[in-house]
C-alpha cells in the first residue's frame, strides 16, 4: 500500500488534505473489501474434507481383493514402521501368528504378530508419503484397529538435540497435502494423549533420553530449504519428517488413537546438513525403540 500518510502531509501543504484523506479511506476500504473467507482459507470456505458420499471406501476396496475386514482378526493395535528396511528388520525379530489370509497389498505389507506374552498386534509398512499413509489408516480402521503407533525418523533444526536421540510427538505442524481432505486447515494434528503418556512413562522408566514436543510433517523431502528450517527452529519444532502431520490428522479424523515416536537421523541448519539418514547407528536405535513399543503394547494395549 502506498505511504498515504506522507501524501496527506504534502496535500496539507498544497491545500488538498481532504482529497488525499478521501483517497486514503478508499484504498483502505478496497483492502477490507477482500472476501474474508478467501483470505483466511477458513473452515467455512471449503467442504472437501466433509468426506460424504465417497465413491470408494477402504472396506469395499479390501473386499474387492477378496479380503473381508470384518472376519480378519489382525488385532486392535498396529505398529507402523515408516521405512521398508525397518519393517523387514522388526519383522525378523517378532513371533508371527499363522493366518489363513494374506494381506492383499504387496507394496504395503502387513503381518499379524504377537508379543512375548502372546498378545496379538499388527506390524505394517504403509509405503512412503502422506497419501499412502492415509490409505493405510483407512484400511486399518476398517479392520478394527484402534491404536496405531508410528515409528520413524526425522531431521532436527535444533542445535540442542543430538543425532540418535528419541523424539516423542505431542503433535505436528501440518505441512502435508492429504490431511486437507480429512479436516479443515484449522484442525490440529494432535497425538492421542493417553497413548503418548504411556509411551512417555515407559521411556522415562527405562531412562531413555528423549524429547517431547512438535514436528513439521512435509510431503517434499527435497524442499526443506533454509528459510523454512529457520522458522521451524524459532518455533522450537523438534523434528521434520514425511509422515507425522498426515498420520496424526487422518488417524484422529478416523477415530484412531495415534502416537508417533522416532529417532533423530540428521540435523538441518543454516550452514550444513549433518548426519546420514541411512546409517546403521540410526537403525539400531529404531530397533531398540521397537522393542520398547512392543513392551508397551504387551503391558497396556
Secondary structure, DSSP 8 states (H G I E B T S, - for coil): ---HHHHHHHHHHTT-HHHHHHHHHHHHHHHHTS-HHHHHT-TTS--GGG--S-S--HHHHHHHTT--TTT----SEEEEESSHHHHHHHHTTSEE---S---S-TTS-EEEEE-TT--EEEEE---SSHHHHHHHHHHHHHTT--EEEEEEEEEE--TTS-TT-EEEEEEEEEE-SGGGGTS-TTS-EE--HHHHHHHHHHHHHTT--EEEEEEEEES-GGG--HHHHHHHHHTT--EEESSHHHHHHHHHHTT-EEEEEEEEEEEE-SS-EEE-TT-HHHHHHHHHHHHHHHHHHHHH-
